[in-house]
Amino acid sequence: MDKSASDIGFQYLRETRYMRDNLRAEPLVHYPRSPLYKTYPPETRRLKLPAVPQTLQADFWRCVHQRRSLRDYTADPITQEQLAALLWASQGITASQQNFAYRAAPSAGALYPVETYVVVHRVEEIPPGVWHFQVPEFSLEMVTPGDFRRSIVLAGLNQQFLGTAAVVFIWTAILGRSLWKYRQRAVRYLFLDAGHVCGNLQLAATALGLGCCPVAAFFDDEVENIVHVKPEEEIAVYLAAVGRLAGKV
C-alpha cells in the first residue's frame, strides 16, 4: 500500500475533527433523512420471532469475565428462541415512551443507522438464507433463501468458521439516518454504533452458552451483494459468527 493510500484514514480523521471555528449547528440540509426503519414490500416472506422471556437471567460479571472470540462450532443448530434473544439483546426494543423506542444498544443521537441481517445456516424452524431483522415488529424478513455458507466464507476472506457457524450476523449502516445531522463526522459514529451492537451480542451469546466471534475483515462489495444493498445508500460495517461451542473455553 502506497503512502497516499495508507494516509486516507488519517486524512479523514483530521478533516472531521471538531474545532471551535468549524462547528456549526445547522444540519446537512441537502442530504435527505432516511426513515428510522427499513421496510420490505408487503409480499416479502416474514417470520415472527418468539418473545424473549423477561425471566432470562445471567450474571453480568461472569459474562464479562468469560467473553471470548470463539470460532470452533459444532454442527448442531441453535434454537429459534436463542436467535430471538440474540437479536433482542443486540438491537431490540427494550421500552417505549410516546413515539420513541429505546433500544438495547446506544446510538449517536438515537438515530440508529445500523441494520441487522442474519445469514442462517442452522437455526431450528428457520429456513437457511439471508434474513433482515425488522425491529419494530420483532420479526425476520426473507431477503434471499438458500445456502450461503460458501458465499459468506469467500466474502469474509476465506475465514472458514463463517461457514461452520449456525448463523452469521451482518451489520450495515444506512448513511442517510446520520449524515443529515452529523455531516461528514457521521461516518465515525456509524462504526461506534456497530461496536455497541456487537458488544451486546457477544455478552448475550456468552450468557446463552454460545460461541461468538466478531469479524471486521471482509470484502465490502461481496457482503453488500449478499444482503442486496447499494453502497451509496447502505454500507457493510461489521460481521459476527455465532454457533454452539465445540469445546469448553
Sine and cosine of phi, psi and omega as CSV:
sin_phi,cos_phi,sin_psi,cos_psi,sin_omega,cos_omega
0.00,0.00,0.80,-0.60,-0.01,-1.00
-0.97,0.24,0.20,-0.98,-0.11,-0.99
-0.88,0.47,-0.63,0.78,-0.03,-1.00
-0.90,0.44,-0.61,0.79,0.02,-1.00
-0.95,0.33,-0.66,0.75,-0.04,-1.00
-0.94,0.34,-0.33,0.94,-0.05,-1.00
-1.00,0.03,-0.10,0.99,-0.07,-1.00
-0.86,0.52,-0.71,0.70,-0.02,-1.00
-0.88,0.47,-0.68,0.73,0.02,-1.00
-0.91,0.41,-0.59,0.81,0.04,-1.00
-0.90,0.44,-0.68,0.74,0.03,-1.00
-0.87,0.49,-0.71,0.71,0.01,-1.00
-0.87,0.49,-0.66,0.75,0.00,-1.00
-0.90,0.43,-0.67,0.74,-0.11,-0.99
-0.99,0.15,-0.14,0.99,0.04,-1.00
-0.92,-0.39,0.27,0.96,0.08,-1.00
-0.94,0.34,0.65,-0.76,0.11,-0.99
-0.98,0.19,0.81,-0.58,0.07,-1.00
-0.78,-0.62,0.47,-0.88,-0.05,-1.00
-0.89,0.46,-0.46,0.89,-0.04,-1.00
-1.00,-0.04,-0.02,1.00,0.02,-1.00
-0.82,-0.57,0.04,1.00,-0.03,-1.00
-1.00,0.08,0.88,-0.48,0.00,-1.00
-0.88,-0.48,0.53,-0.85,-0.05,-1.00
-1.00,0.08,-0.41,0.91,-0.11,-0.99
-0.95,0.31,0.58,-0.82,0.00,-1.00
-0.97,0.26,0.18,-0.98,0.06,-1.00
-0.99,0.15,1.00,0.08,-0.22,-0.98
-0.91,0.42,-0.43,0.90,-0.04,-1.00
-0.99,0.11,-0.04,1.00,0.06,-1.00
-0.96,-0.27,0.92,-0.40,-0.09,-1.00
-0.90,0.43,0.57,-0.82,0.02,-1.00
-0.99,0.11,0.80,-0.61,-0.01,-1.00
-0.99,0.15,0.47,-0.88,0.05,-1.00
-0.86,0.51,0.43,-0.90,-0.03,-1.00
-0.92,0.39,-0.53,0.85,-0.03,-1.00
-0.84,-0.54,0.69,-0.73,0.07,-1.00
-0.99,0.13,0.67,-0.74,-0.01,-1.00
-0.80,-0.60,0.45,-0.89,0.06,-1.00
-0.91,-0.42,0.29,-0.96,-0.03,-1.00
-0.83,0.55,0.45,-0.89,-0.04,-1.00
-0.84,0.55,-0.51,0.86,-0.04,-1.00
-0.98,0.20,-0.06,1.00,0.00,-1.00
-0.89,0.46,0.68,-0.73,0.04,-1.00
-0.92,0.40,0.74,-0.67,-0.02,-1.00
-0.80,-0.60,0.52,-0.86,0.01,-1.00
-0.73,-0.68,0.91,-0.42,0.00,-1.00
-0.96,0.28,0.77,-0.63,-0.01,-1.00
-0.99,0.10,0.53,-0.85,0.04,-1.00
-0.92,0.40,0.58,-0.82,0.02,-1.00
-0.89,0.46,0.59,-0.80,0.01,-1.00
-1.00,0.06,0.87,-0.50,-0.03,-1.00
-0.87,0.49,0.72,-0.69,0.05,-1.00
-0.94,0.33,-0.15,0.99,0.00,-1.00
-1.00,0.09,-0.09,1.00,0.03,-1.00
-0.86,0.51,0.76,-0.64,-0.03,-1.00
-0.68,-0.73,0.53,-0.85,0.10,-0.99
-0.37,-0.93,0.52,-0.86,0.02,-1.00
-0.97,0.24,0.89,-0.45,-0.08,-1.00
-0.85,0.52,-0.72,0.69,-0.07,-1.00
-0.92,0.39,-0.55,0.83,0.08,-1.00
-0.91,0.42,-0.68,0.74,0.00,-1.00
-0.89,0.45,-0.66,0.75,0.04,-1.00
-0.90,0.44,-0.68,0.74,-0.03,-1.00
-0.91,0.40,-0.59,0.80,-0.11,-0.99
-1.00,-0.06,-0.15,0.99,-0.04,-1.00
-0.87,0.49,0.78,-0.63,0.05,-1.00
-0.62,-0.78,0.34,-0.94,0.15,-0.99
-1.00,0.01,0.97,-0.26,-0.17,-0.99
-0.92,-0.40,0.74,-0.67,-0.14,-0.99
-0.86,-0.51,-0.08,1.00,-0.10,-0.99
-0.98,-0.20,0.95,-0.30,-0.11,-0.99
-0.88,-0.48,0.43,-0.90,0.12,-0.99
-0.99,0.13,0.08,-1.00,0.04,-1.00
-1.00,0.03,0.07,1.00,-0.02,-1.00
-0.97,0.23,0.57,-0.82,0.03,-1.00
-0.97,0.23,0.35,-0.94,0.23,-0.97
-1.00,-0.04,0.25,-0.97,-0.04,-1.00
-1.00,0.06,0.32,-0.95,0.08,-1.00
-0.89,0.46,-0.58,0.81,0.02,-1.00
-0.91,0.42,-0.61,0.79,0.04,-1.00
-0.92,0.39,-0.68,0.74,0.04,-1.00
-0.88,0.47,-0.66,0.75,0.03,-1.00
-0.87,0.49,-0.67,0.74,0.01,-1.00
-0.90,0.43,-0.63,0.77,0.02,-1.00
-0.91,0.42,-0.67,0.74,0.01,-1.00
-0.92,0.39,-0.67,0.75,0.01,-1.00
-0.91,0.42,-0.69,0.72,-0.05,-1.00
-0.93,0.37,-0.47,0.88,-0.05,-1.00
-1.00,-0.01,-0.64,0.77,-0.06,-1.00
-0.57,-0.82,0.23,0.97,-0.04,-1.00
-0.97,0.25,0.24,-0.97,0.06,-1.00
-0.99,0.10,0.81,-0.59,-0.04,-1.00
-0.98,-0.22,-0.36,0.93,0.02,-1.00
-0.23,-0.97,0.38,-0.93,0.04,-1.00
-0.75,-0.67,0.60,-0.80,0.03,-1.00
-0.61,-0.80,0.90,-0.43,-0.10,-1.00
0.82,0.57,-0.88,-0.47,-0.03,-1.00
-0.98,-0.22,0.29,0.96,-0.06,-1.00
-0.90,-0.44,0.70,-0.72,0.02,-1.00
-0.93,-0.37,0.82,-0.57,0.07,-1.00
-0.99,0.14,0.64,-0.77,-0.01,-1.00
-0.94,-0.33,0.28,-0.96,-0.02,-1.00
-0.92,0.39,-0.52,0.85,-0.01,-1.00
-0.91,-0.42,0.56,-0.83,0.00,-1.00
-0.96,0.28,0.32,-0.95,0.02,-1.00
-0.54,-0.84,0.61,-0.79,0.01,-1.00
-0.85,0.52,0.86,-0.51,0.01,-1.00
0.93,0.37,0.21,0.98,-0.07,-1.00
0.81,0.59,0.62,0.79,-0.02,-1.00
-1.00,-0.07,-0.35,0.94,0.09,-1.00
0.74,0.67,0.90,0.44,0.01,-1.00
-0.96,0.27,-0.27,0.96,-0.12,-0.99
-0.99,0.15,0.78,-0.63,0.09,-1.00
-0.95,-0.30,0.55,-0.84,0.00,-1.00
-0.93,-0.37,0.77,-0.64,0.16,-0.99
-0.85,-0.53,0.50,-0.87,0.08,-1.00
-0.81,-0.58,0.76,-0.65,0.12,-0.99
-1.00,-0.09,0.97,-0.23,-0.09,-1.00
-1.00,0.10,0.85,-0.52,0.13,-0.99
-0.98,-0.19,-0.79,0.62,-0.05,-1.00
-0.58,-0.82,1.00,-0.02,0.11,-0.99
-0.75,-0.66,0.79,-0.61,-0.05,-1.00
-0.83,0.56,0.75,-0.66,0.10,-0.99
0.93,0.36,0.20,0.98,0.08,-1.00
-0.82,-0.58,0.88,-0.48,-0.02,-1.00
-0.88,0.47,0.57,-0.82,0.05,-1.00
-0.86,0.51,0.53,-0.85,0.02,-1.00
0.53,-0.85,-0.11,-0.99,0.02,-1.00
-0.99,-0.17,0.81,-0.58,-0.03,-1.00
-0.83,-0.55,0.51,-0.86,0.08,-1.00
-0.96,-0.28,0.70,-0.71,0.02,-1.00
-0.99,0.11,0.92,-0.40,0.05,-1.00
-1.00,0.00,0.98,-0.22,-0.17,-0.99
-0.88,0.47,-0.82,0.57,-0.11,-0.99
-0.90,0.43,-0.49,0.87,0.00,-1.00
-1.00,-0.05,-0.11,0.99,-0.09,-1.00
0.73,0.68,0.87,0.49,-0.04,-1.00
-0.59,-0.80,0.18,-0.98,0.09,-1.00
-0.94,-0.34,0.62,-0.78,0.07,-1.00
-0.90,-0.44,0.78,-0.63,-0.03,-1.00
-0.95,0.32,0.84,-0.55,0.10,-1.00
-1.00,-0.04,-0.81,0.58,0.04,-1.00
-0.50,-0.87,0.82,-0.58,0.06,-1.00
-0.98,0.19,0.35,-0.94,0.11,-0.99
0.80,-0.60,-0.02,-1.00,-0.03,-1.00
-1.00,-0.04,0.92,-0.40,-0.05,-1.00
-0.93,-0.36,0.31,0.95,-0.05,-1.00
-0.88,0.47,-0.74,0.67,-0.01,-1.00
-0.91,0.41,-0.66,0.75,-0.03,-1.00
-0.88,0.47,-0.69,0.73,-0.05,-1.00
-0.96,0.27,-0.53,0.85,0.07,-1.00
-0.90,0.43,-0.73,0.68,0.01,-1.00
-0.90,0.43,-0.66,0.75,0.02,-1.00
-0.91,0.41,-0.49,0.87,-0.01,-1.00
-1.00,-0.07,0.59,0.81,0.06,-1.00
0.84,0.54,0.61,0.79,0.09,-1.00
0.91,0.42,0.50,0.86,0.09,-1.00
-0.99,0.14,0.96,-0.28,-0.21,-0.98
-0.90,0.44,-0.47,0.88,-0.05,-1.00
-0.92,0.40,-0.29,0.96,0.09,-1.00
-0.92,0.38,-0.37,0.93,0.05,-1.00
-1.00,-0.07,-0.38,0.93,0.00,-1.00
-1.00,-0.07,-0.19,0.98,0.06,-1.00
-0.91,0.41,0.34,-0.94,0.08,-1.00
-0.97,0.25,-0.55,0.83,-0.02,-1.00
-0.43,-0.90,0.55,-0.83,0.07,-1.00
-0.87,-0.49,0.83,-0.56,0.08,-1.00
-1.00,0.10,0.72,-0.70,0.12,-0.99
-0.86,-0.51,0.82,-0.57,0.06,-1.00
-0.94,-0.34,0.76,-0.65,0.09,-1.00
-0.89,-0.45,0.18,-0.98,0.08,-1.00
-0.77,-0.64,0.78,-0.63,0.07,-1.00
-1.00,0.04,0.93,-0.36,-0.16,-0.99
-0.87,0.49,-0.62,0.79,-0.08,-1.00
-0.92,0.39,-0.24,0.97,0.04,-1.00
-0.97,0.25,-0.38,0.93,-0.08,-1.00
-0.89,-0.46,-0.54,0.84,-0.10,-1.00
-0.87,0.49,-0.57,0.82,-0.05,-1.00
-0.88,0.47,-0.46,0.89,-0.04,-1.00
-0.98,-0.19,-0.72,0.69,-0.13,-0.99
-0.98,-0.19,-0.02,1.00,0.02,-1.00
0.83,0.56,-0.58,-0.81,-0.11,-0.99
-0.90,0.44,-0.43,0.90,0.01,-1.00
-0.93,0.36,-0.28,0.96,-0.02,-1.00
-0.83,0.56,-0.56,0.83,-0.05,-1.00
-0.88,0.48,-0.56,0.83,0.08,-1.00
-0.85,0.53,-0.69,0.72,-0.11,-0.99
-0.95,0.31,-0.47,0.88,0.01,-1.00
-0.84,0.54,-0.71,0.70,-0.06,-1.00
-0.97,0.25,-0.54,0.84,0.10,-0.99
-0.89,0.45,-0.70,0.72,0.01,-1.00
-0.86,0.50,-0.70,0.72,0.02,-1.00
-0.88,0.47,-0.60,0.80,0.04,-1.00
-0.90,0.43,-0.64,0.77,0.06,-1.00
-0.87,0.50,-0.71,0.70,-0.03,-1.00
-0.89,0.46,-0.73,0.68,-0.03,-1.00
-0.92,0.40,-0.59,0.81,0.05,-1.00
-0.87,0.50,-0.67,0.74,0.07,-1.00
-0.89,0.46,-0.67,0.74,0.00,-1.00
-0.87,0.50,-0.69,0.72,-0.02,-1.00
-0.89,0.47,-0.68,0.73,0.01,-1.00
-0.93,0.38,-0.62,0.78,0.03,-1.00
-0.91,0.41,-0.67,0.74,0.04,-1.00
-0.88,0.47,-0.67,0.75,0.04,-1.00
-0.88,0.47,-0.68,0.73,0.01,-1.00
-0.88,0.47,-0.53,0.85,-0.02,-1.00
-1.00,0.01,0.01,1.00,-0.01,-1.00
0.97,0.25,0.39,0.92,0.00,-1.00
-0.96,-0.26,0.33,-0.94,0.08,-1.00
-1.00,-0.08,0.56,-0.83,-0.01,-1.00
-0.58,-0.82,0.66,-0.75,0.05,-1.00
-0.64,-0.77,0.88,-0.47,0.06,-1.00
-0.95,0.32,0.46,-0.89,-0.01,-1.00
-0.67,-0.74,0.85,-0.53,0.06,-1.00
-0.93,-0.36,-0.12,0.99,-0.02,-1.00
-0.99,-0.15,0.96,-0.30,0.00,-1.00
-0.35,-0.94,0.33,-0.95,0.10,-0.99
-0.99,0.13,0.94,-0.35,-0.12,-0.99
-0.81,0.59,-0.75,0.66,-0.08,-1.00
-0.91,0.42,-0.57,0.82,-0.01,-1.00
-0.94,0.33,-0.64,0.77,0.06,-1.00
-0.91,0.41,-0.67,0.74,0.02,-1.00
-0.90,0.43,-0.55,0.84,0.08,-1.00
-0.92,0.38,-0.59,0.81,0.01,-1.00
-0.88,0.48,-0.64,0.77,-0.03,-1.00
-0.99,-0.14,0.07,1.00,0.08,-1.00
0.85,0.52,0.86,0.52,0.08,-1.00
-0.82,-0.58,0.40,-0.92,0.04,-1.00
-0.99,-0.14,0.82,-0.57,-0.11,-0.99
-0.89,0.45,-0.35,0.94,0.06,-1.00
-0.96,0.27,-0.21,0.98,0.01,-1.00
-0.89,-0.45,-0.59,0.81,-0.13,-0.99
-0.54,-0.84,0.81,-0.58,-0.09,-1.00
-0.88,-0.47,0.52,-0.85,0.11,-0.99
-0.96,0.28,0.71,-0.70,-0.04,-1.00
-0.82,-0.58,-0.41,0.91,-0.13,-0.99
-0.22,-0.97,0.46,-0.89,0.09,-1.00
-0.75,-0.66,0.30,-0.95,0.16,-0.99
-0.41,-0.91,0.71,-0.71,0.05,-1.00
-0.99,-0.14,0.60,-0.80,0.04,-1.00
-0.69,-0.72,0.67,-0.74,0.04,-1.00
-0.26,-0.96,0.08,-1.00,0.07,-1.00
-0.97,0.23,0.68,-0.74,-0.09,-1.00
-0.95,0.31,0.71,-0.70,0.03,-1.00
-0.99,0.15,-0.39,0.92,0.01,-1.00
-0.52,-0.86,0.12,-0.99,0.00,-1.00
-0.98,0.21,0.47,-0.88,0.03,-1.00
-0.91,0.41,0.00,0.00,0.00,0.00
